[in-house]
Amino acid sequence: MNIKGLSKQEAAAYRNSYKKNICIDMLRQGYHKSFSELFTLIQKWNALREAAGPGSAIWQQKSLEEQPDKLDLLHHFLTRAEAAQRAEYYEEVYNNQLNLAYCFNNPEDKWLRNYFYEQCFSTAQLIKIDGGKKEAEAHANMGLVNEEQGQFMKAAEHYETFHQLTLGRMWKDETGHSYNSLACEHLWRIYTLLADKMLENKEHQQAIKTLIKAFEMAKKGGNKKMEGESAYCLGLAYHSAGEEQTAIIVSLLNGKVTEAIEYLEKFVTVAKSAQLSRSLVDACISLGDIYNERGNYYKACEYFNQAFEAANTLTDLPVMDEAKVYCGIAKAHNMMVAVNSHTDAADHVSIEYLLAWKENRSDMCTDPFTVGKTLVMKRNNFLCRFPCLAEYAPGII
């Protein structure tokens, strides 16, 4: 039986390590960049292992060059990415780099995943034909990398850009979630983490501002669970730091009434979500006071009523009485606007309007013509009973 002899190349393939054969194959096919990148990654793994030292998790693992399945993946996608790069098909380059990142998502391979996410980020800047979709994805992935490494400020910057790029876009991931809702979720999470660090460092004012941003992102994302958690955290931060009153007073002292109103209205929303009834009473009374001073009695009534409703849940009689007095004052002021308006007008309909109100002492009627018709009917009924009055006082009745 004749046995065909092996060529030098075939014989060398049997003698060489798997890594060496992969490298030779890359060079023979002209993929010099892929060869260089693979060689660099192997060196990086060895450096990480040496830095970790004996006893570390990475020290117990096989080296990258001793894992044929991973070498095959790297050979396949690196060479495809290099071929696409030569043809300037940057989307294809990006897709191959992203596939490699997905392949190395196990805990022990995170360093490889992060490396390819960084490559994706660089490549995404070169893609100009997809409206920024790949760039948005790359920012989201880099935010994830920075977040896992504890670099929360950098992560927030990437997530903020991700959010900006997805505004008004209908892009969705493979699970059907919109990119914009994912961006809101990422920002909610990273803002909450940042605020936790700030609270640890006693930076209460900055933490509250950051938690407000987290709360707003939760609302925009439409996730009620996140919104509830965010409101609760923000409410506790306000309550523990006592910052709600301080910030409002500072704003009012500086003449920034609009800013104080915005601050209070946000706090009202948070206090409702976190069920902080006493804080809700205080905030609503403060808002009612401001609107009352500015002559917006309708809004003042609205907030004083909310304060009264919240006070009822506390079963605190002094607080309930206080809220009740505020309600009465605002309602009186609100009525006086209409009363003064009709008094100043002094025409026939306005007088009938005032007479109707004086008769029943309820809130002002909304339609003076309805009032007029009602008064005419009452007057006619009255004259039927006392017809002589029509002759003696026609101008009055």
FENLINLIN-V750248 format. One record per residue. N is the residue number from 1. RES is the residue in one letter. OMEGA is omega as a letter, one per 20 degrees, with the letter a starting at -180 (* if undefined). NEAR is the number of other C-alpha atoms within 12 Angstrom. Layout:
BEGIN
n=N res=RES omega=OMEGA near=NEAR
n=N res=RES omega=OMEGA near=NEAR
END
This chain:
BEGIN
n=1 res=M omega=r near=3
n=2 res=N omega=r near=4
n=3 res=I omega=a near=5
n=4 res=K omega=a near=7
n=5 res=G omega=r near=9
n=6 res=L omega=r near=11
n=7 res=S omega=r near=10
n=8 res=K omega=a near=11
n=9 res=Q omega=a near=15
n=10 res=E omega=r near=13
n=11 res=A omega=r near=12
n=12 res=A omega=a near=15
n=13 res=A omega=r near=19
n=14 res=Y omega=a near=14
n=15 res=R omega=a near=13
n=16 res=N omega=r near=16
n=17 res=S omega=a near=17
n=18 res=Y omega=r near=23
n=19 res=K omega=a near=28
n=20 res=K omega=r near=24
n=21 res=N omega=r near=25
n=22 res=I omega=a near=34
n=23 res=C omega=r near=34
n=24 res=I omega=a near=25
n=25 res=D omega=r near=22
n=26 res=M omega=a near=31
n=27 res=L omega=r near=20
n=28 res=R omega=a near=15
n=29 res=Q omega=r near=18
n=30 res=G omega=a near=17
n=31 res=Y omega=a near=28
n=32 res=H omega=r near=22
n=33 res=K omega=r near=23
n=34 res=S omega=r near=32
n=35 res=F omega=a near=31
n=36 res=S omega=a near=23
n=37 res=E omega=r near=27
n=38 res=L omega=a near=35
n=39 res=F omega=r near=27
n=40 res=T omega=a near=19
n=41 res=L omega=r near=27
n=42 res=I omega=r near=28
n=43 res=Q omega=a near=17
n=44 res=K omega=r near=20
n=45 res=W omega=r near=28
n=46 res=N omega=r near=22
n=47 res=A omega=r near=17
n=48 res=L omega=a near=24
n=49 res=R omega=r near=24
n=50 res=E omega=a near=18
n=51 res=A omega=a near=15
n=52 res=A omega=r near=16
n=53 res=G omega=r near=15
n=54 res=P omega=r near=13
n=55 res=G omega=r near=12
n=56 res=S omega=a near=14
n=57 res=A omega=a near=18
n=58 res=I omega=r near=24
n=59 res=W omega=a near=20
n=60 res=Q omega=a near=14
n=61 res=Q omega=r near=21
n=62 res=K omega=r near=18
n=63 res=S omega=a near=26
n=64 res=L omega=a near=34
n=65 res=E omega=r near=28
n=66 res=E omega=a near=19
n=67 res=Q omega=a near=18
n=68 res=P omega=a near=19
n=69 res=D omega=r near=17
n=70 res=K omega=r near=28
n=71 res=L omega=r near=34
n=72 res=D omega=r near=25
n=73 res=L omega=r near=24
n=74 res=L omega=r near=41
n=75 res=H omega=a near=37
n=76 res=H omega=a near=27
n=77 res=F omega=r near=33
n=78 res=L omega=a near=40
n=79 res=T omega=r near=36
n=80 res=R omega=r near=30
n=81 res=A omega=r near=34
n=82 res=E omega=r near=33
n=83 res=A omega=r near=24
n=84 res=A omega=r near=22
n=85 res=Q omega=r near=25
n=86 res=R omega=a near=17
n=87 res=A omega=a near=13
n=88 res=E omega=r near=17
n=89 res=Y omega=a near=22
n=90 res=Y omega=r near=31
n=91 res=E omega=r near=30
n=92 res=E omega=r near=28
n=93 res=V omega=a near=34
n=94 res=Y omega=a near=37
n=95 res=N omega=r near=31
n=96 res=N omega=r near=32
n=97 res=Q omega=r near=42
n=98 res=L omega=r near=35
n=99 res=N omega=r near=26
n=100 res=L omega=r near=37
n=101 res=A omega=r near=34
n=102 res=Y omega=a near=25
n=103 res=C omega=a near=28
n=104 res=F omega=a near=26
n=105 res=N omega=r near=20
n=106 res=N omega=a near=14
n=107 res=P omega=a near=15
n=108 res=E omega=a near=23
n=109 res=D omega=a near=26
n=110 res=K omega=a near=23
n=111 res=W omega=r near=28
n=112 res=L omega=r near=34
n=113 res=R omega=a near=29
n=114 res=N omega=r near=33
n=115 res=Y omega=a near=29
n=116 res=F omega=r near=38
n=117 res=Y omega=r near=38
n=118 res=E omega=r near=30
n=119 res=Q omega=r near=32
n=120 res=C omega=a near=37
n=121 res=F omega=r near=35
n=122 res=S omega=a near=24
n=123 res=T omega=a near=33
n=124 res=A omega=r near=35
n=125 res=Q omega=a near=25
n=126 res=L omega=a near=25
n=127 res=I omega=a near=26
n=128 res=K omega=a near=16
n=129 res=I omega=a near=14
n=130 res=D omega=r near=18
n=131 res=G omega=r near=20
n=132 res=G omega=a near=28
n=133 res=K omega=a near=34
n=134 res=K omega=r near=36
n=135 res=E omega=r near=36
n=136 res=A omega=r near=36
n=137 res=E omega=a near=41
n=138 res=A omega=r near=38
n=139 res=H omega=r near=40
n=140 res=A omega=a near=42
n=141 res=N omega=r near=36
n=142 res=M omega=r near=38
n=143 res=G omega=r near=36
n=144 res=L omega=r near=34
n=145 res=V omega=a near=31
n=146 res=N omega=r near=24
n=147 res=E omega=r near=28
n=148 res=E omega=r near=20
n=149 res=Q omega=r near=16
n=150 res=G omega=r near=17
n=151 res=Q omega=a near=20
n=152 res=F omega=r near=30
n=153 res=M omega=r near=26
n=154 res=K omega=r near=25
n=155 res=A omega=a near=33
n=156 res=A omega=r near=38
n=157 res=E omega=r near=25
n=158 res=H omega=a near=32
n=159 res=Y omega=r near=41
n=160 res=E omega=r near=33
n=161 res=T omega=r near=29
n=162 res=F omega=r near=36
n=163 res=H omega=r near=37
n=164 res=Q omega=a near=25
n=165 res=L omega=a near=27
n=166 res=T omega=r near=29
n=167 res=L omega=r near=24
n=168 res=G omega=a near=13
n=169 res=R omega=a near=20
n=170 res=M omega=a near=16
n=171 res=W omega=r near=27
n=172 res=K omega=r near=18
n=173 res=D omega=a near=18
n=174 res=E omega=r near=8
n=175 res=T omega=r near=9
n=176 res=G omega=r near=12
n=177 res=H omega=r near=18
n=178 res=S omega=r near=24
n=179 res=Y omega=a near=33
n=180 res=N omega=r near=35
n=181 res=S omega=r near=32
n=182 res=L omega=r near=34
n=183 res=A omega=r near=44
n=184 res=C omega=r near=37
n=185 res=E omega=r near=37
n=186 res=H omega=a near=36
n=187 res=L omega=r near=46
n=188 res=W omega=a near=41
n=189 res=R omega=a near=34
n=190 res=I omega=r near=39
n=191 res=Y omega=r near=40
n=192 res=T omega=r near=39
n=193 res=L omega=r near=28
n=194 res=L omega=a near=33
n=195 res=A omega=r near=35
n=196 res=D omega=r near=27
n=197 res=K omega=a near=23
n=198 res=M omega=r near=23
n=199 res=L omega=r near=26
n=200 res=E omega=a near=14
n=201 res=N omega=r near=13
n=202 res=K omega=r near=16
n=203 res=E omega=a near=19
n=204 res=H omega=a near=29
n=205 res=Q omega=a near=25
n=206 res=Q omega=r near=27
n=207 res=A omega=a near=32
n=208 res=I omega=r near=41
n=209 res=K omega=a near=28
n=210 res=T omega=r near=33
n=211 res=L omega=r near=42
n=212 res=I omega=r near=36
n=213 res=K omega=r near=31
n=214 res=A omega=r near=41
n=215 res=F omega=r near=42
n=216 res=E omega=r near=31
n=217 res=M omega=r near=35
n=218 res=A omega=r near=33
n=219 res=K omega=r near=27
n=220 res=K omega=a near=23
n=221 res=G omega=r near=28
n=222 res=G omega=a near=22
n=223 res=N omega=a near=22
n=224 res=K omega=r near=18
n=225 res=K omega=r near=17
n=226 res=M omega=a near=29
n=227 res=E omega=r near=34
n=228 res=G omega=r near=27
n=229 res=E omega=a near=25
n=230 res=S omega=r near=40
n=231 res=A omega=r near=38
n=232 res=Y omega=r near=29
n=233 res=C omega=a near=34
n=234 res=L omega=r near=46
n=235 res=G omega=r near=37
n=236 res=L omega=r near=29
n=237 res=A omega=r near=36
n=238 res=Y omega=a near=38
n=239 res=H omega=a near=29
n=240 res=S omega=a near=19
n=241 res=A omega=a near=21
n=242 res=G omega=a near=19
n=243 res=E omega=a near=27
n=244 res=E omega=a near=37
n=245 res=Q omega=a near=24
n=246 res=T omega=a near=19
n=247 res=A omega=a near=28
n=248 res=I omega=a near=31
n=249 res=I omega=r near=22
n=250 res=V omega=a near=17
n=251 res=S omega=a near=20
n=252 res=L omega=r near=23
n=253 res=L omega=r near=13
n=254 res=N omega=r near=13
n=255 res=G omega=a near=14
n=256 res=K omega=a near=17
n=257 res=V omega=a near=24
n=258 res=T omega=r near=18
n=259 res=E omega=r near=21
n=260 res=A omega=r near=29
n=261 res=I omega=r near=32
n=262 res=E omega=a near=23
n=263 res=Y omega=a near=32
n=264 res=L omega=a near=38
n=265 res=E omega=r near=27
n=266 res=K omega=a near=31
n=267 res=F omega=r near=43
n=268 res=V omega=r near=36
n=269 res=T omega=a near=32
n=270 res=V omega=a near=38
n=271 res=A omega=r near=35
n=272 res=K omega=a near=28
n=273 res=S omega=a near=28
n=274 res=A omega=r near=27
n=275 res=Q omega=r near=26
n=276 res=L omega=a near=30
n=277 res=S omega=a near=32
n=278 res=R omega=r near=30
n=279 res=S omega=r near=35
n=280 res=L omega=r near=42
n=281 res=V omega=a near=38
n=282 res=D omega=a near=34
n=283 res=A omega=a near=40
n=284 res=C omega=r near=41
n=285 res=I omega=r near=40
n=286 res=S omega=r near=36
n=287 res=L omega=r near=43
n=288 res=G omega=r near=40
n=289 res=D omega=a near=33
n=290 res=I omega=a near=34
n=291 res=Y omega=r near=29
n=292 res=N omega=r near=29
n=293 res=E omega=a near=18
n=294 res=R omega=r near=18
n=295 res=G omega=r near=19
n=296 res=N omega=a near=22
n=297 res=Y omega=r near=31
n=298 res=Y omega=r near=29
n=299 res=K omega=r near=28
n=300 res=A omega=r near=34
n=301 res=C omega=a near=34
n=302 res=E omega=a near=27
n=303 res=Y omega=r near=37
n=304 res=F omega=r near=40
n=305 res=N omega=r near=32
n=306 res=Q omega=r near=35
n=307 res=A omega=a near=40
n=308 res=F omega=r near=36
n=309 res=E omega=r near=27
n=310 res=A omega=r near=31
n=311 res=A omega=r near=30
n=312 res=N omega=a near=23
n=313 res=T omega=a near=19
n=314 res=L omega=a near=20
n=315 res=T omega=r near=15
n=316 res=D omega=a near=18
n=317 res=L omega=r near=14
n=318 res=P omega=r near=14
n=319 res=V omega=r near=27
n=320 res=M omega=r near=28
n=321 res=D omega=r near=19
n=322 res=E omega=a near=22
n=323 res=A omega=a near=37
n=324 res=K omega=r near=27
n=325 res=V omega=r near=21
n=326 res=Y omega=r near=34
n=327 res=C omega=a near=32
n=328 res=G omega=r near=23
n=329 res=I omega=a near=24
n=330 res=A omega=r near=34
n=331 res=K omega=r near=30
n=332 res=A omega=r near=24
n=333 res=H omega=a near=26
n=334 res=N omega=r near=26
n=335 res=M omega=a near=27
n=336 res=M omega=r near=22
n=337 res=V omega=a near=20
n=338 res=A omega=a near=25
n=339 res=V omega=a near=27
n=340 res=N omega=r near=19
n=341 res=S omega=a near=19
n=342 res=H omega=r near=24
n=343 res=T omega=r near=19
n=344 res=D omega=a near=15
n=345 res=A omega=r near=16
n=346 res=A omega=r near=16
n=347 res=D omega=a near=14
n=348 res=H omega=a near=21
n=349 res=V omega=a near=24
n=350 res=S omega=r near=26
n=351 res=I omega=r near=25
n=352 res=E omega=r near=33
n=353 res=Y omega=a near=36
n=354 res=L omega=r near=34
n=355 res=L omega=r near=29
n=356 res=A omega=r near=30
n=357 res=W omega=a near=27
n=358 res=K omega=a near=16
n=359 res=E omega=a near=17
n=360 res=N omega=r near=13
n=361 res=R omega=r near=15
n=362 res=S omega=r near=15
n=363 res=D omega=a near=21
n=364 res=M omega=r near=29
n=365 res=C omega=a near=26
n=366 res=T omega=a near=16
n=367 res=D omega=a near=16
n=368 res=P omega=a near=24
n=369 res=F omega=r near=18
n=370 res=T omega=r near=16
n=371 res=V omega=a near=26
n=372 res=G omega=a near=24
n=373 res=K omega=r near=17
n=374 res=T omega=a near=22
n=375 res=L omega=r near=25
n=376 res=V omega=r near=20
n=377 res=M omega=r near=15
n=378 res=K omega=a near=19
n=379 res=R omega=a near=23
n=380 res=N omega=r near=17
n=381 res=N omega=a near=15
n=382 res=F omega=a near=16
n=383 res=L omega=r near=19
n=384 res=C omega=a near=13
n=385 res=R omega=a near=12
n=386 res=F omega=a near=15
n=387 res=P omega=a near=16
n=388 res=C omega=a near=13
n=389 res=L omega=a near=17
n=390 res=A omega=a near=18
n=391 res=E omega=a near=12
n=392 res=Y omega=a near=12
n=393 res=A omega=a near=12
n=394 res=P omega=a near=12
n=395 res=G omega=a near=9
n=396 res=I omega=a near=12
n=397 res=I omega=* near=23
END
